[in-house]
């Protein structure tokens, strides 16, 4: 019996993936985000509350202690491995497809730059 992927729904389509230390994150076509802290043996939902099932988690990226998620509904950030999420959509004019996070230089300490592709 295959014991990997416990907690992922059957026939789940993973669209995005990110790694933060020993944590693995998988974003799905159905708008869900899952966390594994045991190399994918089991998964727990850390999905964005209220996100619609057609939202598609298109991209996930990690910078320092922050996890960023790009969905059909916008961009979200979590500072606690997906336990809570905050929308960061202010100023975005269209649907976001991908993003990258730039680490701050010494003179920009404490300020991350988020770049989006619309």
C-alpha positions in Angstrom: 0.0 0.0 0.0 1.3 3.4 -1.0 1.3 5.7 2.1 2.6 8.9 0.4 0.4 11.8 -0.2 -2.0 11.1 2.7 -4.2 14.2 3.0 -4.2 15.2 -0.6 -7.6 14.7 -2.3 -7.7 12.0 -5.0 -7.0 13.3 -8.5 -5.6 16.6 -7.2 -3.9 18.7 -9.9 -0.9 20.5 -8.4 -0.1 23.7 -10.3 2.5 25.2 -8.0 5.1 24.1 -5.5 7.4 25.8 -3.0 9.9 24.7 -0.4 10.7 26.5 2.9 13.2 24.7 5.0 11.6 21.3 5.8 8.1 22.5 4.7 6.7 21.6 1.3 3.8 23.6 -0.1 1.5 22.5 -3.0 -1.0 24.8 -4.7 -3.8 23.1 -6.6 -6.1 23.8 -9.6 -9.0 23.7 -7.2 -7.7 26.7 -5.2 -6.3 24.8 -2.3 -2.9 24.9 -0.6 -1.4 22.0 1.2 1.6 21.7 3.6 3.8 18.7 4.3 6.5 18.8 6.9 7.5 15.1 6.4 8.8 15.0 2.7 5.3 14.5 1.2 4.3 11.5 3.3 1.2 13.4 4.5 -0.4 16.8 3.7 -2.5 19.3 5.7 -4.7 22.0 4.1 -3.5 25.5 4.8 -5.8 27.0 2.2 -6.8 30.6 2.0 -10.3 31.0 3.7 -13.1 32.0 1.4 -11.1 31.3 -1.8 -13.4 29.9 -4.4 -12.7 26.5 -5.8 -12.0 27.8 -9.3 -9.4 30.2 -8.1 -6.3 28.1 -9.1 -3.2 28.6 -7.0 -1.0 29.5 -10.0 2.2 30.2 -8.2 3.8 29.8 -4.8 7.1 31.4 -3.7 8.9 31.8 -0.4 11.0 34.6 0.9 12.5 34.4 4.3 9.5 33.5 6.6 6.8 34.6 4.1 4.9 32.4 1.8 3.3 34.1 -1.2 0.4 32.6 -3.2 -0.9 33.8 -6.6 -4.5 32.8 -7.3 -7.1 33.8 -9.9 -8.5 36.1 -7.2 -5.2 37.9 -6.4 -2.0 37.7 -4.4 -1.9 36.6 -0.7 0.9 36.4 1.9 1.3 34.2 5.0 4.0 34.7 7.6 3.1 31.5 9.5 3.2 28.6 7.0 -0.4 29.2 5.8 -2.1 29.4 9.2 -3.4 32.8 8.3 -3.4 34.8 5.0 -3.5 38.5 4.0 -4.6 39.8 0.6 -1.9 42.1 -0.9 -3.9 43.1 -4.0 -3.8 46.9 -3.7 -2.7 48.5 -7.0 -3.0 45.3 -9.1 -5.0 46.0 -12.2 -5.4 42.6 -13.7 -5.1 38.9 -13.1 -1.7 38.0 -11.8 0.1 35.0 -13.4 3.3 34.8 -11.5 5.5 36.6 -9.0 9.0 36.9 -7.7 10.3 38.3 -4.4 13.5 40.2 -4.3 15.6 40.0 -1.1 16.5 43.4 0.3 20.0 44.8 0.0 21.8 46.0 3.1 20.5 49.5 2.6 16.9 48.3 2.2 17.0 46.1 5.3 13.5 45.0 6.3 11.8 45.8 3.0 11.1 43.1 0.5 10.1 43.8 -3.1 7.4 41.8 -4.7 7.3 41.7 -8.5 4.2 40.5 -10.3 3.6 39.5 -13.9 0.0 40.4 -15.0 
